């Protein structure tokens, strides 16, 4: 039994959706969540900045004794995951936009990949597009993370921005929308109202949680206590003392949204 916690790192609140999926899949495991709210959003940063911020955040989690780290951010994964795997002697689990499962859906039509500008710009995504992006259209989404971080996930400003971003692509048949940023999972209700009936919303959260489970099992790091773990501990790089409480509320919301 390995009682050490699992660290989950994100640029802000979005990775809480990954945390919720992982906690559901691994109810015996202890989790620490760190959001880099001080430096969010990452999407318009340089790759060098994101690498530096992610290295600092992951370093904070490992200093607290984490046995594995999940980079619950597509942008941070693209910029930092490979470097951190070389530097750390523990499992580092990253994310990528769930283009493969979306592309394999049987319905005809394009796949819209919503993501930050940096995620779409880096080589990791280009490789993904080369393999599975024959019918995919990248959709950079500036401004969305900022609204979500401010707590606006279903209001008129979000709806207007989603219409502006996705509207030009909805004249042709669409079979799926990939939520290529963990923040966007909180927009499922707003997207469901905007998109034609039958369009699938696909995210990589469950796949990431399953990868975490597999890596822990392979390394003999599962807690295996037979008892549910305590609630996750939430931390932020921001000096705003209210943010951890907000994170707890977002976590409850994310749990409620799970199927």
RARAFEN-V66210 format. One record per helix or strand of 2 or more residues. SS is the DSSP state (H for helix, E for strand). FROM is the first residue (numbers start at 1). TO is the last residue. Records with the same first field share a line. If there is no record, write none. Layout:
SS->FROM-TO + FROM-TO
This chain:
E->6-10 + 31-35 + 68-71 + 91-93 + 110-115 + 136-140 + 174-179 + 200-202 + 233-236
H->16-25 + 47-63 + 74-87 + 99-103 + 117-121 + 123-132 + 144-149 + 156-169 + 182-194 + 205-218 + 243-257
